[in-house]
């Protein structure tokens, strides 16, 4: 069970809309989003309807303006509650189609290159749990939600290139 509240203005002011499940199109409920309060669960919010465009991972907490969630602007058009699991496991591959060197990961990784000595990651196989992939080390840059399944090339997770800097398990820490 999750609960997220979107506010049109900064500082949790203005018109608001509360969600407790996935919404593919939030346009009818608010015109802009400048602050968010996550009361429970972990969420991915999206810049465009139908879970597309830039994605932002939010855990329980308060985000008084869009820069707090690394947003590029005040546009949020869809959201999804990320399912929680106790175990996380994935395989990272140096090349597309799960080829080349393979490494396995079961915990957060702030610097993929330093840990695995791989210049680029071109494919993943998420065996357990949900993960957030960040383009840059230390959980910075564009974000991508990786659910259990195969990602044979970077286009499969929605990226325009194979930049993979860090990975974080989706966990509700409360």
Secondary structure, 3 states (H helix, E strand, C coil): CCEEEEEEECCCEEEEEEECCCECCCCCCCCCCCEEEEEECCEEEEEECCCEEEEEEECCEEECCHHHHCCCCCCCCEEEECCCCCCCEEEEEEEHHHEEEEEEECCCECCHHHHHCCCCCCEEEEEECCEEEEEECCCEEEEEEECCEEECCHHHHCCCCCCCCEEEECCCCC
